[in-house]
Amino acid sequence: MPKALAAALAPYNMGLAEGQNPVGHWDWWTIRSSAGNAYLVLPPYDGDRRLVTASTVPRRKAQLDALGPLECYGGPRGLLDFDGMRNRAARAYDDRLAAWTELTVIHPPTAPRTDFLARHEADPEIYSQADARRDHLAQPLVQEVARRAVAGDPHFSTSLLLNDPVEYFAQDHEEARLLAVRSAVPGFALIALDGSWTFVDTADHLEQANRYLDDLDAEAVVLDVLCHC
């Protein structure tokens, strides 16, 4: 399996050609996932040796950490629970929104980062970008989210700190929840059985990727790969 995966990824190696590969998308890759986001296994196939886990791939081929119950890094499509993954994503979104709502009750009203940036743009000599960033981050609710994210709270990932949690939770929740569900199975890109690479970066691409994965033959192997570019 590692050899087949390497062959599928090889055409997209950024260093494949002299200079830069025009279709290159990675400079290194590994089989990898994180607990809570890994592929789920249909219960009847728990422990099946065809699944890719820390115990079924030679350590010299991949450095895999153990995952949670009914989780794996991939395997034959017929053994994987894609609907379970989508349901898990929906529950995670609902729990995250509920945790945020609880915090908004106990903290004063919080302004999005754009409000502070608008103040900077209105008078940049008096109010700098650094001032805007400082004042936005100093808000008690934003501070609380940051503390929880650093402490490993499952409801608030550190990725929220790179953006603005206030803006994130101000979005249309029905649409955001649907996006979370649609993104539960495809990664940021998909390599199909014919060798083609597709970035899953639009709603249409997400829909196509989910349909493609759902319709795969039961014996087709699906793997979760982390690519660095």
SULQUI-V915385 format. One record per residue. N is the residue number from 1. SS is DSSP state (2 for helix, 1 for strand, 0 for the rest). OMEGA is omega in whole degrees, -180 to 180 (NA if undefined). Layout:
BEGIN
n=N ss=SS omega=OMEGA
n=N ss=SS omega=OMEGA
END
This chain:
BEGIN
n=1 ss=0 omega=177
n=2 ss=2 omega=179
n=3 ss=2 omega=179
n=4 ss=2 omega=179
n=5 ss=2 omega=179
n=6 ss=2 omega=179
n=7 ss=2 omega=-180
n=8 ss=2 omega=-177
n=9 ss=2 omega=-172
n=10 ss=2 omega=-178
n=11 ss=0 omega=-175
n=12 ss=0 omega=175
n=13 ss=1 omega=-178
n=14 ss=0 omega=-179
n=15 ss=0 omega=-176
n=16 ss=0 omega=-177
n=17 ss=0 omega=175
n=18 ss=0 omega=-174
n=19 ss=0 omega=180
n=20 ss=0 omega=179
n=21 ss=0 omega=-177
n=22 ss=0 omega=177
n=23 ss=0 omega=-180
n=24 ss=0 omega=-178
n=25 ss=0 omega=-179
n=26 ss=1 omega=172
n=27 ss=0 omega=166
n=28 ss=1 omega=-179
n=29 ss=1 omega=175
n=30 ss=1 omega=172
n=31 ss=1 omega=-174
n=32 ss=0 omega=172
n=33 ss=0 omega=179
n=34 ss=0 omega=179
n=35 ss=0 omega=-178
n=36 ss=0 omega=179
n=37 ss=0 omega=-177
n=38 ss=0 omega=174
n=39 ss=1 omega=176
n=40 ss=1 omega=-179
n=41 ss=1 omega=172
n=42 ss=0 omega=-173
n=43 ss=2 omega=-179
n=44 ss=2 omega=-176
n=45 ss=2 omega=178
n=46 ss=0 omega=-180
n=47 ss=0 omega=180
n=48 ss=0 omega=-176
n=49 ss=0 omega=177
n=50 ss=0 omega=178
n=51 ss=0 omega=178
n=52 ss=1 omega=179
n=53 ss=0 omega=180
n=54 ss=0 omega=-177
n=55 ss=0 omega=-176
n=56 ss=0 omega=177
n=57 ss=0 omega=179
n=58 ss=0 omega=-176
n=59 ss=0 omega=179
n=60 ss=0 omega=-179
n=61 ss=0 omega=-179
n=62 ss=0 omega=177
n=63 ss=0 omega=-174
n=64 ss=0 omega=173
n=65 ss=0 omega=179
n=66 ss=0 omega=178
n=67 ss=0 omega=-177
n=68 ss=0 omega=179
n=69 ss=0 omega=178
n=70 ss=0 omega=177
n=71 ss=1 omega=178
n=72 ss=1 omega=179
n=73 ss=0 omega=179
n=74 ss=1 omega=-179
n=75 ss=1 omega=178
n=76 ss=1 omega=-177
n=77 ss=2 omega=-177
n=78 ss=2 omega=-180
n=79 ss=2 omega=-173
n=80 ss=1 omega=-176
n=81 ss=0 omega=-179
n=82 ss=2 omega=179
n=83 ss=2 omega=177
n=84 ss=2 omega=178
n=85 ss=2 omega=179
n=86 ss=2 omega=177
n=87 ss=2 omega=178
n=88 ss=2 omega=179
n=89 ss=2 omega=179
n=90 ss=2 omega=179
n=91 ss=2 omega=-179
n=92 ss=2 omega=179
n=93 ss=2 omega=-180
n=94 ss=2 omega=-180
n=95 ss=2 omega=180
n=96 ss=2 omega=179
n=97 ss=2 omega=179
n=98 ss=2 omega=179
n=99 ss=2 omega=178
n=100 ss=2 omega=-179
n=101 ss=2 omega=178
n=102 ss=2 omega=-180
n=103 ss=2 omega=-179
n=104 ss=2 omega=-180
n=105 ss=2 omega=-174
n=106 ss=2 omega=179
n=107 ss=0 omega=179
n=108 ss=0 omega=178
n=109 ss=0 omega=-174
n=110 ss=0 omega=-179
n=111 ss=0 omega=177
n=112 ss=0 omega=180
n=113 ss=2 omega=-178
n=114 ss=2 omega=178
n=115 ss=2 omega=-179
n=116 ss=2 omega=177
n=117 ss=2 omega=178
n=118 ss=2 omega=178
n=119 ss=2 omega=177
n=120 ss=2 omega=-178
n=121 ss=2 omega=180
n=122 ss=2 omega=-179
n=123 ss=0 omega=-174
n=124 ss=0 omega=-179
n=125 ss=0 omega=-178
n=126 ss=0 omega=-174
n=127 ss=0 omega=-174
n=128 ss=0 omega=174
n=129 ss=2 omega=178
n=130 ss=2 omega=177
n=131 ss=2 omega=-179
n=132 ss=2 omega=180
n=133 ss=2 omega=-180
n=134 ss=2 omega=-176
n=135 ss=2 omega=178
n=136 ss=2 omega=-178
n=137 ss=2 omega=-177
n=138 ss=0 omega=-179
n=139 ss=0 omega=-175
n=140 ss=2 omega=-179
n=141 ss=2 omega=179
n=142 ss=2 omega=177
n=143 ss=2 omega=180
n=144 ss=2 omega=178
n=145 ss=2 omega=180
n=146 ss=2 omega=179
n=147 ss=2 omega=-179
n=148 ss=2 omega=180
n=149 ss=2 omega=-180
n=150 ss=2 omega=-179
n=151 ss=0 omega=178
n=152 ss=0 omega=177
n=153 ss=0 omega=-177
n=154 ss=0 omega=-179
n=155 ss=0 omega=-175
n=156 ss=0 omega=-179
n=157 ss=0 omega=179
n=158 ss=0 omega=178
n=159 ss=2 omega=177
n=160 ss=2 omega=-178
n=161 ss=2 omega=179
n=162 ss=2 omega=179
n=163 ss=0 omega=179
n=164 ss=0 omega=-179
n=165 ss=2 omega=-180
n=166 ss=2 omega=178
n=167 ss=2 omega=-179
n=168 ss=2 omega=-176
n=169 ss=2 omega=176
n=170 ss=2 omega=-178
n=171 ss=0 omega=178
n=172 ss=0 omega=-172
n=173 ss=2 omega=178
n=174 ss=2 omega=180
n=175 ss=2 omega=-180
n=176 ss=2 omega=179
n=177 ss=2 omega=179
n=178 ss=2 omega=178
n=179 ss=2 omega=178
n=180 ss=2 omega=179
n=181 ss=2 omega=-179
n=182 ss=2 omega=-178
n=183 ss=0 omega=-173
n=184 ss=0 omega=-176
n=185 ss=0 omega=179
n=186 ss=0 omega=172
n=187 ss=0 omega=180
n=188 ss=0 omega=179
n=189 ss=1 omega=-178
n=190 ss=1 omega=171
n=191 ss=1 omega=-177
n=192 ss=0 omega=-180
n=193 ss=0 omega=178
n=194 ss=0 omega=178
n=195 ss=0 omega=-178
n=196 ss=0 omega=179
n=197 ss=1 omega=177
n=198 ss=1 omega=173
n=199 ss=1 omega=-180
n=200 ss=0 omega=-170
n=201 ss=0 omega=176
n=202 ss=0 omega=179
n=203 ss=2 omega=179
n=204 ss=2 omega=179
n=205 ss=2 omega=177
n=206 ss=2 omega=180
n=207 ss=2 omega=-180
n=208 ss=2 omega=-179
n=209 ss=2 omega=178
n=210 ss=2 omega=179
n=211 ss=2 omega=-180
n=212 ss=2 omega=-178
n=213 ss=2 omega=179
n=214 ss=2 omega=-174
n=215 ss=0 omega=179
n=216 ss=0 omega=173
n=217 ss=0 omega=-177
n=218 ss=0 omega=-178
n=219 ss=0 omega=180
n=220 ss=0 omega=-176
n=221 ss=1 omega=177
n=222 ss=1 omega=-178
n=223 ss=1 omega=177
n=224 ss=0 omega=-176
n=225 ss=1 omega=174
n=226 ss=1 omega=177
n=227 ss=1 omega=176
n=228 ss=1 omega=180
n=229 ss=0 omega=NA
END
